[in-house]
Amino acid sequence: MTVATLHRQSVRQLLPLYTAGEAQALSYALLSHFAGLSRTQLYAAPGTELPDAVTSLIQAGVTALLDHKPLQYITGETLFCGFPITLTEAVLIPRPETEELVRWTVSQIRLTLERGTDDDPTTKTATIVVLPSRSRERRPRILDLCTGSGCIAVAIAGMLPSATVHACDNSPAALEIAQQNAVRNNVNVHYFPYDLLTASPAFDRYVDHIICNPPYVRHSEKTQMSPNVLRYEPPEALFVDDSDPLLFYRAIARFATHYLHAGGKIFIEINEALGRETKALFHASGFPDVEIRKDINGKERMLMIQT
């Protein structure tokens, strides 16, 4: 079957579920991935004959899309901050707002490095963090809690090559994918198992900055979510009980009081409906300097907490 014929067939099948633009884009994405051709090559050579094996993979991909399976799980990969990330259904698909969190984190850490050499550690006091400031340190230690696919840790390690990056998760399957992504991107990330809620196994590292995209979607918000998320993405990485939606943020605050150096920062993604409540939680936990940041869509999606 030729590229043009298969493309037309795929778009026609996808149209009941997707808009014309979406169907066109999804068809070309499947063709590009499974045929190993760039979008330009596909446009330039519509008469190219595809092997039967490739045709079968693309047709199977269309069937999966019609069952609401996300394209990223069909192809097994996505781009995050420009880094190729391998994915399986054991980990979440990275969102654009998480890219915003990473870019904000990196920009703030770079500012800290630029200004840190002029800081006087004796003036860096914190209400609860008793570890001494490492503001003069040129190799910051950064920890990604609840790392999932490892996309955050990989991007930070790639964008801040002077940093020492650690990352943890309580899911062995997620850690396996995360390790693969570090190797794939030729970055050095120290992955290890850790359950943030139970604080086990014992943690013995001290860090300068923490970043985390924890579960924060309330079960009551499922009605607002698309079938592709509800059917395929790991619920344990997404949802929290309505009775305690800030469960993970309390755990982050507890963790930071023990393992974050004075002068350090915490960067977290939050539920857009709970910005004030999340900010108040960190204030109540002894962190006086908390900044809410809106994403590109004007939604309150990120916090920066400074010690």
C-alpha positions as CSV (number, residue, x, y, z in Angstrom):
1,M,0.0,0.0,0.0
2,T,1.3,3.5,-0.8
3,V,1.8,6.3,1.7
4,A,-1.1,8.3,0.2
5,T,-3.5,5.4,0.1
6,L,-2.8,4.4,3.7
7,H,-3.0,8.0,4.9
8,R,-6.4,8.6,3.2
9,Q,-7.7,5.3,4.7
10,S,-6.4,6.2,8.2
11,V,-8.0,9.7,8.2
12,R,-11.3,8.3,7.0
13,Q,-11.3,5.8,9.8
14,L,-10.4,8.3,12.5
15,L,-12.9,11.0,11.5
16,P,-15.8,9.8,13.6
17,L,-13.7,10.3,16.7
18,Y,-11.3,13.1,15.9
19,T,-11.5,16.4,14.0
20,A,-10.2,16.6,10.4
21,G,-7.1,18.3,11.6
22,E,-6.5,15.8,14.4
23,A,-7.1,12.9,12.1
24,Q,-4.6,14.2,9.6
25,A,-1.9,14.8,12.3
26,L,-2.4,11.4,13.9
27,S,-2.2,9.6,10.6
28,Y,1.0,11.4,9.7
29,A,2.4,10.7,13.2
30,L,1.8,7.0,12.8
31,L,3.3,7.0,9.3
32,S,6.3,8.9,10.4
33,H,7.0,6.7,13.4
34,F,6.4,3.2,11.9
35,A,7.7,3.9,8.4
36,G,10.7,5.8,9.6
37,L,10.0,8.8,7.3
38,S,10.0,12.4,8.1
39,R,6.9,14.5,7.5
40,T,8.7,16.2,4.6
41,Q,9.5,12.8,3.0
42,L,5.9,11.7,3.4
43,Y,4.6,14.9,1.7
44,A,7.2,14.6,-1.1
45,A,6.7,10.9,-1.9
46,P,3.0,10.0,-1.5
47,G,3.5,7.1,-3.9
48,T,6.1,5.3,-1.8
49,E,5.1,1.7,-1.3
50,L,5.1,0.6,2.3
51,P,6.0,-3.0,3.4
52,D,3.1,-5.1,4.6
53,A,4.6,-5.2,8.1
54,V,4.7,-1.4,8.3
55,T,1.2,-1.2,6.9
56,S,-0.1,-3.6,9.6
57,L,1.5,-1.6,12.4
58,I,-0.1,1.6,11.2
59,Q,-3.5,0.0,10.8
60,A,-3.1,-1.4,14.3
61,G,-2.2,2.0,15.5
62,V,-5.4,3.5,14.0
63,T,-7.5,0.8,15.7
64,A,-5.8,1.6,19.0
65,L,-6.6,5.4,18.5
66,L,-10.2,4.5,17.9
67,D,-10.1,2.8,21.3
68,H,-8.9,6.1,22.8
69,K,-5.3,4.8,23.4
70,P,-3.0,7.8,23.5
71,L,-0.6,8.2,20.5
72,Q,2.4,8.3,22.9
73,Y,1.6,4.8,24.2
74,I,1.2,3.5,20.7
75,T,4.5,4.8,19.5
76,G,6.1,4.3,22.9
77,E,7.7,7.7,23.1
78,T,7.3,11.5,23.2
79,L,9.4,14.6,23.4
80,F,9.8,16.5,26.7
81,C,11.7,19.8,26.7
82,G,13.3,18.5,23.5
83,F,14.5,15.2,25.0
84,P,13.1,11.9,23.6
85,I,11.3,10.0,26.4
86,T,10.4,6.3,26.2
87,L,6.9,5.6,27.6
88,T,4.8,2.6,28.6
89,E,1.4,2.5,30.4
90,A,3.3,2.2,33.7
91,V,4.1,5.9,33.6
92,L,2.2,9.1,32.9
93,I,2.5,10.9,29.6
94,P,4.3,14.2,30.3
95,R,2.2,17.4,29.9
96,P,3.2,20.8,28.5
97,E,2.6,22.4,32.0
98,T,5.2,20.1,33.4
99,E,7.7,21.3,30.8
100,E,6.9,24.8,32.1
101,L,7.7,23.7,35.6
102,V,11.0,22.3,34.5
103,R,12.0,25.4,32.5
104,W,11.1,27.6,35.5
105,T,13.1,25.4,37.8
106,V,16.1,25.5,35.6
107,S,16.0,29.2,35.2
108,Q,15.7,29.7,39.0
109,I,18.6,27.4,39.7
110,R,20.7,29.1,37.2
111,L,20.0,32.4,38.9
112,T,20.9,30.9,42.2
113,L,24.2,29.7,40.8
114,E,24.9,33.1,39.4
115,R,24.1,35.0,42.6
116,G,25.1,32.3,45.0
117,T,28.8,33.1,45.1
118,D,27.9,36.5,46.5
119,D,25.6,35.1,49.2
120,D,26.7,35.1,52.8
121,P,25.7,31.7,54.2
122,T,25.5,33.1,57.7
123,T,22.5,35.3,56.6
124,K,20.6,32.3,55.2
125,T,18.3,31.2,58.0
126,A,15.2,29.2,57.7
127,T,12.3,28.5,60.1
128,I,12.6,24.8,59.9
129,V,15.5,23.7,57.8
130,V,18.5,23.3,60.0
131,L,21.1,22.0,57.4
132,P,23.7,24.6,56.6
133,S,23.4,26.6,53.4
134,R,25.4,25.3,50.3
135,S,24.8,28.5,48.3
136,R,28.5,28.6,47.3
137,E,28.3,25.1,45.8
138,R,28.7,25.1,42.1
139,R,27.4,21.6,41.7
140,P,23.8,21.7,43.1
141,R,22.2,18.5,44.2
142,I,18.7,18.3,42.8
143,L,16.0,15.7,43.7
144,D,13.0,14.7,41.5
145,L,10.4,13.1,43.8
146,C,7.8,10.8,42.2
147,T,9.8,10.7,39.0
148,G,7.6,8.4,36.9
149,S,9.1,8.2,33.4
150,G,12.1,10.2,34.6
151,C,11.3,13.0,32.1
152,I,11.8,15.8,34.7
153,A,15.1,14.4,35.9
154,V,16.4,13.7,32.4
155,A,15.5,17.2,31.2
156,I,17.1,18.9,34.3
157,A,20.3,16.7,34.0
158,G,20.5,17.7,30.3
159,M,19.8,21.4,30.8
160,L,22.0,21.7,34.0
161,P,25.1,19.5,33.3
162,S,26.9,20.8,36.3
163,A,24.2,19.5,38.6
164,T,24.0,16.2,40.4
165,V,20.5,14.8,39.8
166,H,18.8,12.2,41.9
167,A,15.3,10.8,41.3
168,C,13.0,8.3,43.0
169,D,9.7,6.5,42.7
170,N,7.9,3.8,44.6
171,S,7.1,1.9,41.3
172,P,9.8,-0.6,40.1
173,A,8.2,-0.4,36.6
174,A,8.5,3.3,36.5
175,L,12.1,3.3,37.7
176,E,13.0,0.8,34.9
177,I,11.6,3.2,32.3
178,A,13.3,6.1,34.0
179,Q,16.7,4.4,33.8
180,Q,16.1,3.7,30.1
181,N,15.4,7.3,29.5
182,A,18.6,8.4,31.2
183,V,20.6,6.0,29.1
184,R,18.7,7.1,25.9
185,N,19.6,10.7,26.5
186,N,23.1,10.1,27.8
187,V,22.6,11.9,31.1
188,N,23.6,10.8,34.6
189,V,20.7,10.5,37.0
190,H,20.9,8.6,40.2
191,Y,17.6,6.7,40.5
192,F,16.5,4.8,43.6
193,P,13.3,3.4,45.1
194,Y,11.5,5.5,47.6
195,D,7.9,5.9,48.8
196,L,7.3,9.5,49.7
197,L,4.2,8.7,51.8
198,T,5.7,6.1,53.9
199,A,9.2,7.5,53.9
200,S,10.7,4.2,53.1
201,P,13.3,2.8,52.6
202,A,15.4,5.1,54.8
203,F,16.6,8.2,52.9
204,D,20.2,9.3,53.5
205,R,20.8,12.1,50.9
206,Y,20.7,15.9,51.4
207,V,19.7,18.1,48.5
208,D,19.8,21.7,47.4
209,H,16.6,21.8,45.4
210,I,13.5,19.6,45.1
211,I,11.2,19.2,42.2
212,C,8.0,17.1,42.1
213,N,4.9,16.5,40.1
214,P,2.9,14.4,42.5
215,P,-0.6,12.9,42.2
216,Y,-3.1,15.7,42.7
217,V,-6.3,15.1,40.6
218,R,-9.3,14.5,42.9
219,H,-11.5,11.5,42.1
220,S,-14.4,13.9,41.7
221,E,-12.6,15.5,38.8
222,K,-12.6,12.3,36.7
223,T,-15.8,13.5,34.9
224,Q,-13.7,16.3,33.4
225,M,-11.1,14.0,32.0
226,S,-10.9,12.3,28.6
227,P,-11.3,8.5,28.1
228,N,-7.7,8.2,26.9
229,V,-6.5,9.3,30.3
230,L,-8.9,7.3,32.4
231,R,-8.5,4.1,30.4
232,Y,-4.7,4.0,29.9
233,E,-2.7,6.2,32.3
234,P,-1.7,4.8,35.7
235,P,-4.3,6.0,38.2
236,E,-1.9,5.8,41.2
237,A,0.2,8.5,39.5
238,L,-2.8,10.8,39.0
239,F,-5.5,10.6,41.6
240,V,-6.0,11.4,45.3
241,D,-9.0,11.1,47.5
242,D,-11.3,14.2,47.7
243,S,-11.1,13.9,51.5
244,D,-7.3,14.5,51.5
245,P,-6.3,16.1,48.2
246,L,-3.1,17.6,49.6
247,L,-1.7,14.4,50.9
248,F,1.4,14.4,48.8
249,Y,2.1,18.1,49.5
250,R,2.2,17.5,53.2
251,A,4.6,14.6,52.6
252,I,6.8,16.9,50.4
253,A,6.8,19.5,53.2
254,R,7.8,16.9,55.8
255,F,10.5,15.6,53.5
256,A,12.0,19.1,52.9
257,T,12.2,19.9,56.5
258,H,14.7,17.1,57.0
259,Y,16.6,16.9,53.7
260,L,16.6,20.3,52.0
261,H,19.6,22.6,52.7
262,A,18.9,26.1,53.8
263,G,18.7,28.5,50.9
264,G,17.2,25.7,48.7
265,K,14.0,25.7,46.7
266,I,11.1,23.4,46.1
267,F,9.3,23.4,42.8
268,I,6.0,21.6,42.5
269,E,3.1,21.2,40.1
270,I,-0.3,21.7,41.7
271,N,-4.0,21.3,41.1
272,E,-5.2,24.5,39.5
273,A,-8.2,24.6,41.8
274,L,-6.1,24.3,45.0
275,G,-3.4,26.9,44.6
276,R,-4.3,28.9,47.7
277,E,-4.8,25.8,49.8
278,T,-1.5,24.3,48.7
279,K,0.3,27.6,49.4
280,A,-1.3,27.8,52.8
281,L,-0.1,24.3,53.6
282,F,3.5,25.2,53.0
283,H,3.1,28.4,55.1
284,A,1.7,26.3,57.9
285,S,4.6,23.9,57.6
286,G,7.1,26.7,58.3
287,F,7.9,27.9,54.8
288,P,7.2,31.6,54.7
289,D,8.3,32.3,51.1
290,V,5.8,30.6,48.6
291,E,5.1,31.8,45.1
292,I,2.3,30.7,42.9
293,R,3.0,30.8,39.2
294,K,0.4,30.5,36.4
295,D,0.9,28.4,33.3
296,I,0.7,29.6,29.7
297,N,-3.1,29.3,29.9
298,G,-3.4,31.5,33.0
299,K,-4.0,28.7,35.4
300,E,-2.3,28.4,38.8
301,R,-0.2,25.3,38.2
302,M,3.1,25.7,40.0
303,L,4.6,26.7,43.3
304,M,8.1,27.7,44.2
305,I,8.9,27.4,47.9
306,Q,12.1,29.0,49.2
307,T,13.8,28.3,52.5
